[in-house]
């Protein structure tokens, strides 16, 4: 499972690197990851201080550091 989460984290990072800041809905759409896989990948990236996650008026935005 750890390998899958790490691989998905790479997919999310590449999506953010190519598109800049995005909301969670757009990240999910671009990466085509299941919701649980997306959240696990974001947790991985967050733990490694690779992303910034900001809640703005009921919407969550993610960008790389």
ABEGO torsion letter per residue (X at the ends): XAAAAAAAAAAAAAAAAAAEBBBAAAAAAAAGBBAAAAAAAAAAAAAAGABBBBBBGGBBBBBBX
